[in-house]
């Protein structure tokens, strides 16, 4: 469940080739406000399943800043909505530690059980945002080994992202249990 067109497109680009059909459902779910991302995803998954009543997955992607003892984690959206790109990079510059981990936790409910799949990638926050600013914090995340932000990478991001890693684990689970490609 997501109303974010960028997330939906990314998920479709990654999962369609392995035989997973994505039917986006745009519903606003009141998210648990917690640093515990696994608890947040489980709560979101329960609420979504109660509303939809069929197998589905939800995800939460957040940033974990080294200079803030791994915050904002599950609170990334709140930080981003309040700070946006320029103030976010200023905050990180003031910390004196630009290291950050981007992590996706994907929750899947098959109707009987919940399964969580996680993907993470290390990187840094640049001093100045770069690339389009329309997909949340992609313009302020440079993965290790790159000189470009996720926003500057465009769809090349799909090959290395934290979401890709979580979706690959999810697809492997579906393949093993449902006999997909």
Backbone bond lengths (Angstrom), bond angles and torsions (degrees), N, CA, C in turn:
res aa  C-N    CA-C-N  psi(-1)  N-CA   C-N-CA  omega(-1)  CA-C   N-CA-C  phi
1 X - - - 1.438 - - 1.516 108.83 -
2 X 1.293 115.57 124.25 1.455 120.79 176.37 1.517 109.31 -164.56
3 X 1.297 115.15 145.45 1.448 120.92 172.69 1.521 111.25 -104.09
4 X 1.346 116.49 1.51 1.453 121.45 -177.43 1.529 109.15 -83.30
5 X 1.334 116.55 109.14 1.463 120.76 -175.81 1.531 112.38 -60.87
6 X 1.325 117.70 -30.95 1.467 120.39 179.57 1.533 110.80 -69.83
7 X 1.323 116.69 -42.96 1.472 119.93 177.37 1.523 110.81 -63.15
8 X 1.325 116.01 -44.89 1.465 120.00 -179.00 1.528 110.48 -60.41
9 X 1.319 117.46 -45.94 1.469 120.80 179.66 1.520 111.16 -62.22
10 X 1.335 116.89 -42.98 1.471 120.70 179.54 1.521 110.65 -62.84
11 X 1.325 116.67 -45.47 1.469 120.76 179.87 1.528 109.90 -62.29
12 X 1.311 117.68 -43.40 1.462 120.09 179.21 1.526 111.62 -63.52
13 X 1.330 117.79 -41.04 1.476 120.34 178.85 1.525 111.23 -62.75
14 X 1.321 117.32 -32.91 1.464 121.10 -176.36 1.523 112.01 -86.19
15 X 1.335 118.42 -41.76 1.464 120.52 -173.24 1.526 115.32 -90.90
16 X 1.317 118.83 -28.17 1.460 120.35 -179.03 1.530 112.11 -58.00
17 X 1.349 119.72 -43.61 1.469 119.27 179.71 1.532 114.63 -62.44
18 X 1.334 118.16 -19.19 1.466 119.76 178.84 1.525 111.47 -101.08
19 X 1.339 116.60 12.70 1.455 120.30 172.61 1.519 116.04 88.84
20 X 1.323 117.77 17.17 1.459 120.54 178.58 1.527 108.00 -103.09
21 X 1.328 115.13 117.25 1.459 120.14 177.31 1.518 109.05 -85.30
22 X 1.306 116.34 129.42 1.461 122.57 -178.85 1.525 108.62 -104.25
23 X 1.322 115.14 126.08 1.456 121.65 174.45 1.524 106.06 -116.92
24 X 1.333 116.98 99.32 1.460 119.45 -177.30 1.524 112.15 -64.58
25 X 1.311 115.39 138.67 1.458 122.29 175.01 1.522 106.31 -125.31
26 X 1.304 115.61 115.23 1.459 120.40 -178.46 1.521 109.43 -96.99
27 X 1.312 115.56 99.90 1.457 122.11 176.00 1.513 107.47 -134.93
28 X 1.287 116.33 139.20 1.465 120.51 176.52 1.516 108.04 -85.37
29 X 1.312 114.92 121.52 1.459 121.00 177.17 1.513 107.78 -112.34
30 X 1.290 116.45 128.75 1.463 121.18 177.49 1.527 107.86 -67.37
31 X 1.337 115.20 113.53 1.463 119.65 -176.44 1.510 111.58 -84.66
32 X 1.302 114.90 140.65 1.445 122.72 171.57 1.529 107.87 -60.97
33 X 1.297 117.95 130.89 1.463 120.83 179.83 1.522 108.63 -94.14
34 X 1.310 115.41 102.15 1.449 121.67 -176.24 1.517 110.02 -155.37
35 X 1.305 115.09 155.46 1.464 120.35 173.89 1.531 110.02 -78.74
36 X 1.331 117.90 -20.72 1.463 123.80 -178.83 1.534 109.27 -77.45
37 X 1.320 116.27 95.46 1.459 121.11 -173.71 1.524 111.48 -67.06
38 X 1.321 118.81 -34.23 1.466 119.77 178.44 1.529 110.40 -63.78
39 X 1.330 117.58 -42.12 1.465 121.13 176.75 1.522 110.13 -64.27
40 X 1.322 117.41 -40.50 1.462 122.14 178.75 1.522 110.68 -60.74
41 X 1.328 117.59 -47.60 1.467 121.55 -177.86 1.527 110.44 -67.40
42 X 1.330 118.25 -42.62 1.469 120.05 177.67 1.533 110.79 -59.92
43 X 1.339 116.78 -43.94 1.460 121.29 179.26 1.529 110.84 -62.80
44 X 1.330 116.84 -44.49 1.463 121.62 179.59 1.536 110.12 -64.19
45 X 1.320 116.16 -38.84 1.463 121.11 -179.66 1.530 110.84 -65.81
46 X 1.312 117.49 -43.54 1.471 121.49 178.28 1.525 110.07 -61.46
47 X 1.319 116.89 -47.17 1.469 120.74 179.93 1.525 111.12 -62.30
48 X 1.315 116.98 -42.54 1.467 120.69 -179.45 1.525 111.02 -66.48
49 X 1.323 116.76 -42.13 1.464 119.50 -179.41 1.524 110.88 -66.43
50 X 1.330 116.91 -38.84 1.470 119.98 177.09 1.531 110.65 -60.57
51 X 1.302 117.15 -35.56 1.456 121.33 -178.77 1.525 112.64 -79.35
52 X 1.336 117.33 -41.69 1.464 122.11 -174.13 1.529 111.89 -91.27
53 X 1.326 116.99 -40.94 1.460 121.12 176.48 1.510 115.95 74.28
54 X 1.320 117.55 23.35 1.465 120.99 177.47 1.519 108.98 -148.98
55 X 1.336 118.27 164.32 1.467 119.30 -178.86 1.528 111.45 -52.99
56 X 1.334 114.70 135.80 1.448 120.47 -178.45 1.514 110.01 -159.37
57 X 1.337 114.54 167.60 1.448 118.56 173.04 1.512 110.01 -133.36
58 X 1.318 114.04 152.42 1.457 123.40 175.67 1.518 106.28 -129.34
59 X 1.313 116.16 164.17 1.454 118.20 176.46 1.517 110.05 -147.66
60 X 1.303 113.43 159.43 1.457 120.27 172.86 1.518 106.85 -137.57
61 X 1.311 115.48 128.65 1.451 120.66 177.82 1.519 107.86 -118.51
62 X 1.314 115.67 132.86 1.453 119.62 -178.25 1.510 112.40 -143.29
63 X 1.312 113.79 169.08 1.463 122.37 177.42 1.516 109.63 -106.84
64 X 1.316 115.41 144.29 1.453 123.07 179.59 1.526 106.69 -125.74
65 X 1.319 116.31 101.68 1.460 122.00 -175.18 1.521 111.03 -85.23
66 X 1.335 115.86 126.71 1.465 120.45 178.25 1.516 112.27 -58.89
67 X 1.322 117.29 -40.23 1.455 121.83 -177.84 1.517 114.73 -74.56
68 X 1.324 117.47 -7.25 1.470 121.83 177.00 1.528 111.35 -118.88
69 X 1.334 116.41 29.61 1.466 121.02 179.96 1.524 112.28 52.09
70 X 1.321 115.97 43.26 1.464 125.14 175.35 1.530 114.28 76.35
71 X 1.306 119.14 10.31 1.464 120.94 170.74 1.528 107.80 -80.72
72 X 1.285 122.10 156.26 1.454 127.76 10.91 1.523 115.12 -88.29
73 X 1.339 120.12 -12.59 1.467 123.38 175.89 1.527 110.84 51.40
74 X 1.329 117.15 -119.48 1.458 121.57 -178.85 1.509 114.16 -66.46
75 X 1.314 117.18 -9.23 1.463 121.74 -178.49 1.531 112.46 -103.02
76 X 1.322 117.46 14.25 1.463 122.06 -175.57 1.521 112.37 -56.22
77 X 1.320 118.31 -43.26 1.464 120.08 -177.80 1.527 110.96 -60.90
78 X 1.323 116.79 -40.09 1.464 120.54 179.03 1.528 109.93 -63.64
79 X 1.338 117.01 -46.59 1.466 121.19 177.55 1.522 109.86 -57.18
80 X 1.328 116.12 -48.88 1.455 120.95 -175.79 1.523 111.49 -63.75
81 X 1.328 116.68 -44.78 1.468 119.95 -179.80 1.524 111.63 -61.25
82 X 1.313 117.77 -34.04 1.469 121.50 -178.71 1.528 112.47 -82.24
83 X 1.337 116.83 -35.79 1.461 120.12 -172.49 1.526 114.03 -99.81
84 X 1.321 117.38 -40.21 1.457 124.12 -171.94 1.531 109.98 58.36
85 X 1.311 116.33 -174.97 1.460 121.89 -166.66 1.532 114.90 -60.17
86 X 1.319 118.87 -56.01 1.466 120.57 -173.26 1.521 113.15 -65.69
87 X 1.304 117.39 -43.82 1.465 119.83 179.57 1.525 110.76 -70.06
88 X 1.348 116.86 -31.66 1.461 120.46 177.64 1.532 110.36 -63.29
89 X 1.342 117.15 -49.15 1.467 119.28 -179.62 1.525 110.82 -65.75
90 X 1.331 117.90 -34.12 1.467 120.82 175.98 1.528 110.91 -63.56
91 X 1.325 116.46 -42.55 1.463 120.83 177.49 1.526 110.75 -59.00
92 X 1.326 116.46 -48.93 1.467 120.55 -178.43 1.527 110.55 -64.36
93 X 1.324 117.83 -41.28 1.471 120.66 178.04 1.522 110.35 -59.36
94 X 1.317 117.50 -38.56 1.454 121.85 179.26 1.516 113.75 -68.56
95 X 1.312 116.97 -19.99 1.468 121.26 178.96 1.529 111.75 -77.10
96 X 1.334 116.16 -23.80 1.458 120.11 -177.41 1.520 113.30 75.87
97 X 1.319 117.98 13.94 1.465 123.26 179.49 1.529 106.98 -144.86
98 X 1.333 116.37 108.16 1.462 119.51 -176.39 1.523 113.44 -94.58
99 X 1.337 117.44 7.67 1.469 120.26 -179.31 1.527 110.23 -73.99
100 X 1.341 114.30 139.69 1.461 120.63 -178.11 1.529 109.17 -149.38
101 X 1.317 115.31 146.85 1.458 121.67 172.04 1.523 107.26 -113.62
102 X 1.321 116.62 132.35 1.464 121.96 173.11 1.527 106.14 -102.68
103 X 1.333 115.62 127.89 1.460 119.78 -175.00 1.521 110.27 -133.06
104 X 1.331 115.26 135.44 1.458 122.50 173.60 1.519 108.35 -113.05
105 X 1.320 115.63 131.02 1.462 121.52 170.77 1.519 106.11 -117.71
106 X 1.323 115.17 119.70 1.451 122.62 -178.76 1.520 107.91 -107.44
107 X 1.319 116.90 130.13 1.457 121.48 176.93 1.514 109.76 -111.51
108 X 1.332 116.11 133.98 1.467 122.25 179.75 1.512 109.07 -125.20
109 X 1.323 116.04 132.58 1.461 121.32 174.88 1.516 107.53 -118.94
110 X 1.323 116.36 121.34 1.468 120.79 -179.96 1.526 112.03 -91.98
111 X 1.319 116.59 3.64 1.457 121.39 -177.84 1.514 112.58 107.51
112 X 1.331 116.14 -19.40 1.469 121.58 178.91 1.517 112.21 -123.39
113 X 1.325 115.54 -39.54 1.464 120.35 -174.89 1.519 110.17 -130.52
114 X 1.343 113.95 155.47 1.463 120.91 172.20 1.523 107.87 -104.62
115 X 1.306 115.54 140.48 1.460 121.97 177.73 1.528 107.28 -129.93
116 X 1.337 116.70 138.74 1.464 121.26 177.06 1.519 109.26 -115.34
117 X 1.324 115.86 139.79 1.459 123.00 179.35 1.524 107.33 -131.58
118 X 1.320 115.31 134.13 1.465 119.53 -173.36 1.520 111.17 -125.17
119 X 1.323 115.29 142.92 1.458 122.10 173.45 1.514 108.50 -137.54
120 X 1.322 116.60 141.98 1.468 120.63 -179.00 1.517 109.89 -141.76
121 X 1.328 114.80 152.59 1.458 121.57 176.10 1.530 107.89 -144.52
122 X 1.312 115.27 138.67 1.469 121.64 179.73 1.520 109.56 -89.20
123 X 1.317 115.24 152.57 1.449 119.24 177.66 1.512 112.22 -170.35
124 X 1.330 114.52 -162.74 1.466 121.37 178.57 1.525 109.10 -136.26
125 X 1.317 114.41 162.39 1.456 121.90 175.18 1.520 106.81 -102.00
126 X 1.349 117.65 124.41 1.463 119.97 -179.81 1.525 110.65 -71.19
127 X 1.307 116.65 165.75 1.464 120.88 177.56 1.524 111.76 -73.68
128 X 1.350 116.44 -24.94 1.465 121.87 179.78 1.533 107.90 -133.02
129 X 1.344 118.62 133.58 1.465 120.08 176.17 1.536 110.11 -58.08
130 X 1.324 116.38 148.31 1.466 120.34 -179.69 1.523 110.02 -141.14
131 X 1.317 114.96 136.14 1.461 120.95 -179.92 1.517 111.17 92.03
132 X 1.334 115.96 177.44 1.463 120.70 -179.82 1.534 111.33 -57.41
133 X 1.323 115.12 142.53 1.467 120.09 -177.50 1.521 112.57 -104.30
134 X 1.342 117.58 18.71 1.457 119.90 -175.31 1.530 114.99 -90.57
135 X 1.334 118.61 -3.13 1.462 120.66 177.32 1.522 108.37 -118.75
136 X 1.306 114.61 68.92 1.450 123.54 177.89 1.522 110.94 45.88
137 X 1.317 116.93 -126.63 1.461 121.37 -169.39 1.531 114.56 -90.23
138 X 1.316 119.29 13.25 1.472 120.37 177.51 1.532 111.77 -57.01
139 X 1.325 117.77 -28.13 1.467 121.97 -177.58 1.533 112.37 -78.39
140 X 1.332 118.04 -4.35 1.468 120.69 -179.90 1.529 112.06 -125.85
141 X 1.336 117.33 21.46 1.460 120.66 178.91 1.521 109.77 -127.85
142 X 1.340 115.75 116.90 1.465 122.20 175.29 1.527 107.35 -109.34
143 X 1.342 117.98 112.54 1.463 119.12 179.06 1.532 110.96 -67.49
144 X 1.324 115.59 145.44 1.467 119.84 177.29 1.527 109.56 -53.47
145 X 1.312 115.76 137.81 1.458 121.54 -179.65 1.516 113.76 90.70
146 X 1.322 117.02 -0.41 1.465 121.02 -179.56 1.527 109.42 -123.86
147 X 1.302 115.63 161.26 1.466 121.47 173.27 1.524 110.51 -110.54
148 X 1.337 116.64 -1.52 1.456 122.21 -177.70 1.519 110.72 -109.91
149 X 1.343 115.11 149.53 1.459 119.69 171.17 1.527 108.46 -74.95
150 X 1.333 116.02 163.45 1.460 119.82 174.08 1.526 110.13 -54.71
151 X 1.334 117.57 -40.31 1.461 121.19 -178.63 1.528 111.33 -61.21
152 X 1.329 117.31 -38.77 1.467 121.15 179.37 1.528 111.63 -72.22
153 X 1.325 117.61 -25.47 1.462 121.78 -177.94 1.524 113.12 -73.60
154 X 1.316 117.53 -24.76 1.458 119.83 -174.95 1.526 110.37 63.27
155 X 1.329 116.63 -137.31 1.467 119.88 -177.01 1.533 113.26 -73.51
156 X 1.340 118.57 -11.01 1.465 120.25 174.51 1.532 110.46 -61.58
157 X 1.319 116.49 -23.95 1.469 122.17 176.39 1.522 110.42 -57.06
158 X 1.343 117.17 -33.39 1.468 121.25 -176.40 1.521 113.03 -54.79
159 X 1.323 117.28 -30.19 1.463 120.97 -176.26 1.521 113.67 -73.14
160 X 1.347 118.09 -22.29 1.466 119.54 -171.61 1.527 114.60 -128.26
161 X 1.320 117.99 -5.70 1.465 120.45 -169.26 1.517 113.96 -68.75
162 X 1.322 114.43 161.59 1.459 122.46 175.88 1.525 109.90 -62.90
163 X 1.334 116.60 -35.34 1.469 120.67 178.17 1.523 109.23 -65.93
164 X 1.346 116.26 -40.95 1.470 120.71 177.77 1.524 110.84 -58.30
165 X 1.323 116.20 -45.06 1.464 120.32 -178.48 1.525 111.20 -63.07
166 X 1.328 117.44 -42.61 1.464 121.20 178.44 1.534 110.42 -67.55
167 X 1.340 117.16 -42.36 1.464 120.82 179.88 1.522 111.95 -66.25
168 X 1.334 118.09 -35.41 1.466 120.84 176.26 1.530 110.75 -62.67
169 X 1.331 117.17 -40.80 1.477 120.79 177.63 1.526 110.25 -66.32
170 X 1.326 116.41 -40.69 1.464 121.82 177.47 1.528 109.88 -62.28
171 X 1.330 117.60 -47.34 1.465 121.74 179.69 1.523 111.16 -61.84
172 X 1.327 117.29 -39.45 1.472 120.35 177.71 1.531 110.13 -63.24
173 X 1.320 116.65 -40.10 1.467 120.48 177.22 1.529 110.26 -62.39
174 X 1.340 116.66 -46.89 1.468 119.76 179.21 1.519 111.52 -62.30
175 X 1.320 116.72 -40.21 1.454 121.14 179.11 1.529 110.40 -61.61
176 X 1.317 116.12 -43.93 1.461 120.67 -178.63 1.532 112.20 -68.95
177 X 1.331 117.08 -34.34 1.463 119.34 -174.99 1.520 114.21 -99.15
178 X 1.316 117.71 -23.22 1.468 120.94 -175.79 1.513 113.49 -116.65
179 X 1.315 117.68 -7.04 1.461 120.54 178.98 1.515 114.70 71.42
180 X 1.333 117.00 34.72 1.464 119.86 175.73 1.519 109.17 -73.60
181 X 1.341 116.30 179.44 1.470 122.70 -177.83 1.494 112.96 -41.12
